[in-house]
Each structure stands twice: as structure tokens, then as C-alpha cells.
Amino acid sequence: MDEASRATTLNRRTLLRYGLGTLGATALGTTVLSSCSSDAKTTGSGPSTSAAPPTSASSGGASLLRAAKKEGRLTTAAVGVPFSYYAPVVEAFQKFAGFDVDLQHPTYPATSEVYDLAEAKKGKMKPPYDVVEVTQSTAEQAHGQDLLDPYVSSLWVDIPSLFKDADGYWSAAYYGLVSFIVNSDATGGFVPQSWDELAHSSKTPKGSFAMLGDPRTGQPLEGGLGLLTVMSAAIANGGSVDDVGPGLDLLGELAKKGIFELKDPTSLLALPDDAGTKKTPINVLYSFDLPLAQHSGSGEGATVEGHAPSDGLVAGFYPQAIAAGAQHPSAAQLWIEFLQSDQAAALFLANGAIPTRASAIRDGGAKELKAALPAEGELDAPVPSPSQIAAAQKTIDEKWADAIPAAK
């Protein structure tokens, strides 16, 4: 299949969101939103909207809210796909702020967001987006091109340093765990709990496994979650985020057993939108992909389940950033505050994402929110640094074809 033909067969929403790029002010001083969380467990076939709306704002938060309401608009990029984990967050923000979010290009790749900001700056125009959600590497790229404005939120101190730029040019409100998302109807009810079980159980069907794209740079389906999948497999097979060779060995074992079949490039793919209906029912995605996979699967009568492999915990994240010279700067700041608030944390937790403030919530958060946090081991999952990702990428580029001969 040539590249043009392949492009027409792939689900563009997820391919663009995950397949391109690597994982890659003044403080308000008080919390903008009060903590308001109820049941925060993922259920049913779509995103959970169980968390209650915010009920109060601090004086500083009220001032920002008034300024944002006066602007009356927020334009975002790369968020807001219907039925995704983000949909309830957008809905809650709109109710709180009192104005709509203009969800531009929900499926946009991070590189395109940065390109658009750069083109606007080159043409001496206002940026097309107030806030963007990108990868860490593209956030750094945008910062290097002076395309971002710094903003330190009122909850900045609660966010670990690995999830934010030291000078406030980007920060992440949530992260996800590399996870198995499984159409259990197609596996006879078998849902592997670990990489070890996936590789060695007699219940694992042949040709049942898929990951998100070719993890090598320069390949049509490069990067991102594919690289983290190799890291997860490495951890399960005696390696680590600093030693991904064992992960390639484990994926090679799956290929030799016929569990991981690479008949053509599309056999690598695992997409949330069709995880419940693909020929490969055991998919590696992010934990927050479960709501969309369940929704898609339910339309086909499929039962979709998901969880992180117990022996291969690893996490990835998407930073948020405010465009330099944003047309609605107060609304953009309010958006960042909201995403980091207890209210959004409850919604993220209800839909498979983990707030980056998790440790602070665990140590002193509201009782209901603390109860919604995942297990300690999942909270302590490693988050690879840019240098670890770069080193892993080099190893994968050099050894992928030898480990997975069919990938040549």
C-alpha cells in the first residue's frame, strides 16, 4: 500500500493527534475554582460528566473571570473531539465561564499548531488560537520561536517540574498511562493484565495485538505513543526508560508468535475511534483513550475494557500553552486555571487521565478527589524526560527492523 492509499484508510483524528512528533507571568496567588468532585470512575460507553460544576471563586479568580467574560471568547487548537475524555472538560468550562470555546482543528497535529502561530507572526497578524495543546518538544520549539506567552497559574506550585516549563511558557494539566484497550468480545473475554500475560497466555489470540504506529523517526506513522509502547514493554521485560532494548525483544517475541502481525503498515495501528471494532482487538493506547474507544465500540455492540499493564507502567503528557499576543488573553489564562483546578481534575480522573497535581491532591486534597486517584503504583509511573526520549529514539531507529523483521 503506498502512502497516498494508506492515508485514505487511516482514522485521521488519532493518527494526527498521536502519530506526529515526540512527547515529547504573574501568579494569581489563590485558587480560581473550589474543589467540587463526586463519583469519578469511568463507566459506560462515553466520557463521564459526574463531577459537579464549580461553586465559587476566589477574589483573584473572580477578577480573572470578569476579564475573560468581557472578552467573551476562547479559541483553542487540538482539543474537544466529541465523546473523548476532553469533551466533559470543555462543557464544564463553558458553563463556568459563560461563553463558548471555539474548538479549532480538534484533530490537529502539534507541528501544525506551531506552524500556524509562526505564520501569523510572520504576517504580523494576531495568532489564530489563544491556547494550544501540543507535545513537549513542539512546546519547546514554539517557545524558541517566541510564539508563546508565559503564565504561572495559581496552582503552579502543585505541578511537578517535569510537567512545566521553569519560566511558565507551558505546563501540563494531565497525563495518561500507556494502556491496553481491549475489545473483549473479540478475545473471548480475555483481557491481559500485563505484558507477560499478553505474551505467554494461551488465551491470547493470534494477530490480536496492535500499537500506535511505527516508532521510528522518518517513518509515515512515526513517534509519540509508539515510542512509549516500546518503553512500557522494556520495563516489563527487565529494561527501563533508559534501556529500551528489552522492549524491542518483547515486541519481537510477540511478532514471532504471530500475536503481533505486520502484514502491512496499517497493522501497526491502534486507534481509539475503532479500538472496539478493529481486527486487532488488543490495542496499546493511552488510558484516557478509553471513553472514545468505548463509545465507538458500543456503536458496534462491542465491549471495550482498558487498563495499564501492571508490569509496564509509563506515562506521557500533552502541555498547554498560551499564544504570544493572544486575542483573548484573559480567557486563555482562565482556561489554564480551569484545566488545573479540582473541578477539571475530577473530570480527567473520571475519564482515564491523571491530573499533574496528583501528588498534591494525594497529600492534601479534597476527600472525594483523593478517593478518585489511581493506585500508588500508577501515580508513580515514570514520565520520560526529553533526553531519555531522545536516547530511546536512537536505539529504536537502529534496532527496530532487526527486532521486528516484518517491519523492514
C-alpha positions in Angstrom: 0.0 0.0 0.0 1.5 3.4 -1.0 1.4 6.4 1.3 -1.4 8.1 -0.5 -3.6 5.0 -0.3 -2.8 4.5 3.3 -3.8 8.0 4.2 -7.4 7.3 3.0 -7.7 4.2 5.1 -6.5 5.5 8.5 -8.5 7.3 11.1 -7.1 10.8 10.7 -8.3 12.1 14.1 -6.0 9.8 16.1 -3.2 9.4 13.6 -2.7 13.2 13.5 -3.1 13.6 17.3 -0.6 10.9 18.2 1.4 10.0 15.2 3.4 13.2 14.6 6.1 14.5 17.0 7.5 13.1 20.2 6.5 13.5 23.7 7.8 14.9 23.5 3.5 35.9 34.1 2.1 36.7 37.2 0.6 34.3 39.7 -2.9 34.8 40.8 -2.0 33.6 44.3 -5.2 31.9 45.1 -7.2 29.0 43.6 -9.6 30.1 41.0 -12.0 27.2 41.5 -13.2 25.4 44.6 -12.9 21.6 44.7 -16.2 20.0 43.6 -15.9 16.4 42.9 -18.3 13.5 43.0 -18.1 10.0 41.6 -15.0 9.9 39.3 -15.0 6.4 37.9 -15.1 5.6 34.2 -18.3 3.9 33.2 -20.5 3.3 30.3 -19.7 4.0 26.7 -18.7 7.6 26.8 -17.0 10.3 28.9 -18.1 10.6 32.4 -19.6 14.0 33.4 -20.2 13.1 37.0 -18.2 15.9 38.6 -20.3 18.8 39.8 -19.8 22.3 38.4 -17.6 24.8 40.3 -19.5 26.7 43.1 -17.2 29.6 44.0 -14.2 31.7 43.0 -11.6 33.5 45.0 -11.3 37.3 44.7 -8.4 36.9 42.3 -10.2 34.3 40.3 -13.3 36.4 40.2 -11.3 39.3 38.7 -9.9 37.0 36.0 -13.3 35.6 35.4 -14.8 39.1 34.9 -12.0 39.9 32.4 -12.5 36.7 30.5 -16.3 37.2 30.3 -15.6 40.7 28.9 -13.5 39.1 26.1 -16.3 36.6 25.7 -14.5 34.1 23.6 -11.7 31.5 23.7 -10.1 29.8 20.6 -8.3 26.5 21.1 -6.5 24.0 18.9 -6.2 20.2 19.2 -8.8 19.7 21.9 -12.5 18.9 22.0 -13.0 15.7 20.0 -16.7 14.6 20.6 -17.0 11.7 23.1 -13.3 12.0 24.0 -12.1 12.5 27.6 -11.8 16.2 26.9 -15.5 16.7 25.9 -16.8 17.0 29.5 -14.0 19.4 30.4 -14.9 21.7 27.6 -18.5 21.6 28.5 -17.8 22.3 32.2 -15.5 25.2 31.3 -18.2 26.8 29.0 -20.8 26.6 31.8 -18.4 28.2 34.3 -17.0 30.9 32.0 -20.4 31.7 30.4 -19.1 31.7 26.9 -18.3 29.2 24.2 -15.0 27.7 23.3 -14.2 27.9 19.6 -12.7 24.4 19.1 -10.5 24.9 16.1 -8.9 21.8 14.5 -9.6 19.2 17.3 -7.5 16.7 15.4 -4.6 18.9 14.6 -1.0 17.7 15.0 1.2 19.8 17.3 3.5 20.7 14.4 0.7 22.3 12.5 -0.3 24.4 15.5 3.2 25.8 15.8 3.4 26.4 12.1 0.1 28.4 12.2 1.4 30.5 15.1 4.7 31.1 13.2 2.9 32.1 10.0 0.7 34.5 11.9 3.7 36.1 13.5 5.5 36.3 10.1 2.4 38.1 8.7 2.2 40.4 11.7 -1.3 39.1 12.5 -2.9 38.1 15.7 -2.4 34.3 16.3 -5.3 32.1 15.2 -5.5 30.4 18.6 -5.5 31.7 22.1 -4.2 28.5 23.6 -2.7 25.4 22.1 -2.2 21.8 23.3 1.0 20.4 21.9 3.8 17.9 22.6 6.7 18.8 24.9 9.1 19.0 22.0 6.8 21.3 20.0 6.2 23.4 23.1 9.9 24.0 23.4 10.1 24.7 19.6 7.3 27.3 19.9 9.0 28.9 22.9 12.3 29.1 21.0 10.5 30.9 18.2 8.9 33.4 20.7 5.4 32.1 19.9 4.2 31.7 23.5 3.4 34.0 26.4 4.3 32.8 29.9 1.7 32.3 32.5 2.2 31.0 36.0 -1.1 29.7 37.4 -2.4 29.9 40.9 -1.8 26.2 41.3 1.7 26.2 39.8 3.4 25.0 43.0 1.3 21.8 42.9 2.6 20.8 39.4 5.9 18.8 39.4 8.7 20.4 37.4 8.7 17.7 34.8 5.2 18.8 33.7 6.0 22.5 33.3 8.5 25.0 31.8 10.5 26.7 34.5 9.6 30.1 33.2 5.9 29.4 32.7 5.9 29.1 28.9 4.0 25.8 29.0 2.5 23.5 31.6 0.5 20.3 31.6 -2.7 19.7 33.4 -3.0 16.0 33.0 -1.2 12.9 31.8 -2.1 9.4 30.7 -0.7 5.9 31.2 0.2 3.6 28.3 -2.6 1.1 28.4 -4.1 -2.0 26.9 -7.5 -1.1 25.5 -9.3 -4.4 24.5 -12.4 -5.4 22.6 -13.1 -8.3 25.0 -15.9 -9.7 22.7 -13.3 -10.4 20.1 -10.9 -12.1 22.5 -13.4 -14.4 24.1 -13.4 -12.3 27.3 -9.6 -12.4 27.6 -8.2 -9.0 28.8 -4.4 -9.3 29.6 -3.4 -7.6 32.8 0.3 -7.5 31.9 2.8 -7.7 29.0 3.8 -11.1 30.5 0.3 -12.4 30.2 -0.2 -11.0 26.7 3.0 -12.7 25.5 2.6 -16.0 27.3 -1.1 -16.8 27.9 -2.7 -19.5 25.8 -5.7 -17.2 25.6 -4.0 -14.5 23.6 -5.4 -14.8 20.0 -3.1 -14.8 17.0 -2.9 -11.5 15.2 -4.7 -9.7 18.1 -2.2 -7.0 19.0 -1.6 -3.5 17.6 0.3 -0.5 18.7 0.1 3.1 17.5 2.3 3.4 14.5 5.9 2.8 13.6 8.0 4.3 16.4 11.0 5.1 14.2 11.6 8.7 13.2 11.2 9.4 9.5 8.5 6.7 9.1 5.0 7.6 7.9 3.5 6.7 11.3 6.3 7.9 13.5 6.7 8.7 17.1 4.8 9.6 20.3 2.9 6.7 21.8 4.7 4.2 19.7 7.9 5.0 21.4 6.3 4.9 24.8 4.9 1.5 24.0 8.4 0.2 23.4 9.4 1.7 26.8 6.4 0.1 28.5 7.4 -3.3 27.0 11.0 -2.7 28.1 10.0 -2.1 31.7 8.0 -5.4 31.7 11.0 -7.3 30.2 13.7 -6.2 32.6 14.6 -2.9 31.0 13.7 0.7 31.7 13.0 4.0 30.1 16.8 4.2 29.9 17.2 0.8 28.4 14.5 0.1 25.7 16.3 -2.9 24.1 14.3 -5.4 26.1 11.1 -3.8 24.9 12.2 -4.4 21.3 12.9 -8.0 22.3 9.5 -8.5 23.8 7.7 -7.0 20.7 9.9 -9.2 18.6 8.7 -12.2 20.6 5.1 -11.2 20.0 5.8 -10.9 16.3 7.4 -14.4 16.2 4.4 -15.9 18.0 2.1 -14.3 15.4 0.4 -12.2 18.1 1.8 -9.0 16.6 1.3 -9.4 12.8 2.8 -6.8 10.5 1.2 -7.7 7.2 1.3 -4.0 6.0 1.8 -0.6 7.7 -1.8 -0.4 8.9 -1.4 -3.5 11.0 0.7 -1.4 13.4 -2.3 0.9 14.1 -4.4 1.0 17.2 -6.9 3.9 17.1 -9.3 4.9 19.9 -12.1 5.5 17.4 -12.1 1.9 16.2 -10.5 0.0 19.0 -13.7 -1.8 19.6 -14.1 -3.0 16.0 -10.6 -3.5 14.6 -9.2 -6.8 13.5 -6.6 -6.3 16.2 -8.7 -6.2 19.4 -5.8 -5.7 21.9 -4.5 -2.2 21.4 -1.9 0.0 23.1 -3.2 3.5 23.6 -3.4 6.0 26.5 -5.6 5.4 29.5 -7.7 8.5 28.5 -8.5 6.9 25.1 -10.9 4.5 26.8 -14.0 6.7 26.7 -13.8 7.3 22.9 -13.0 3.6 22.3 -16.0 2.6 24.4 -18.2 5.0 22.6 -17.0 3.7 19.2 -17.3 0.1 20.3 -20.8 0.5 21.7 -22.0 1.6 18.3 -20.9 -1.8 17.0 -22.2 -3.7 20.1 -18.6 -4.3 21.3 -17.5 -4.4 24.9 -14.3 -2.4 25.4 -12.2 -2.5 28.5 -8.9 -0.8 29.4 -6.2 -0.6 32.0 -2.4 0.0 32.2 -0.3 -3.2 32.1 0.8 -3.9 35.7 4.4 -4.7 34.7 4.9 -1.8 32.2 3.8 1.4 33.8 4.9 4.5 31.9 3.2 7.9 31.3 3.1 10.6 28.7 1.5 14.1 28.6 0.4 17.0 26.4 1.4 20.5 27.6 -0.9 23.5 27.2 0.4 27.0 26.3 -0.9 30.5 25.6 -0.1 32.0 22.2 2.0 35.2 22.3 -0.3 38.1 21.6 -3.4 36.0 22.1 -6.6 37.8 21.1 -8.3 36.7 24.3 -5.5 36.6 26.9 -7.7 36.6 30.0 -9.9 33.8 28.6 -6.7 31.8 27.8 -5.4 32.3 31.4 -8.8 31.3 32.8 -8.7 28.1 30.6 -5.3 27.2 32.1 -6.6 27.8 35.6 -9.6 25.7 34.9 -7.7 22.8 33.5 -5.5 22.7 36.6 -8.4 23.1 39.0 -10.0 20.4 41.2 -13.1 20.5 39.0 -11.2 19.6 35.9 -9.1 17.1 37.9 -12.3 15.3 38.8 -13.4 15.1 35.2 -10.0 14.0 34.0 -9.9 11.2 36.6 -13.4 10.2 35.6 -12.2 9.6 32.1 -8.8 7.9 32.3 -6.5 10.9 32.6 -4.5 11.8 35.8 -4.1 15.4 36.9 -0.5 16.5 37.1 -1.4 17.8 40.6 -2.0 14.2 41.7 0.7 14.2 44.4 -0.6 17.4 45.9 -4.1 16.1 45.8 -3.0 12.9 47.4 -1.2 14.8 50.2 -3.9 17.4 51.0 -6.7 17.4 48.5 -10.4 17.1 49.0 -11.6 13.7 50.3 -13.7 12.8 47.2 -10.9 13.8 44.8 -8.3 11.8 46.7 -10.6 8.8 46.6 -10.7 9.1 42.8 -6.9 8.9 42.3 -5.5 5.7 40.8 -3.4 3.3 42.8 0.0 4.4 44.2 2.0 2.4 41.6 0.2 4.2 38.7 0.7 7.6 40.3 4.5 6.8 40.5 4.7 5.7 36.8 7.8 7.1 35.2 7.4 10.1 32.9 10.4 10.0 30.4 12.4 13.2 30.1 13.3 14.7 26.7 16.8 13.3 27.0 15.5 9.8 27.8 13.2 10.0 24.8 16.0 11.1 22.5 18.2 8.2 23.7 15.4 5.7 23.3 14.6 7.1 19.8 18.2 6.4 18.7 18.0 2.8 19.9 14.7 2.2 18.3 15.8 3.7 15.0 18.8 1.5 14.9 17.3 -1.8 16.1 13.6 -1.8 15.2 14.0 -3.6 11.9 16.2 -6.3 13.4 13.9 -6.9 16.3 10.8 -6.9 14.1 11.9 -8.3 10.7 8.5 -7.9 9.2 8.9 -4.1 9.7 11.6 -3.9 7.1 
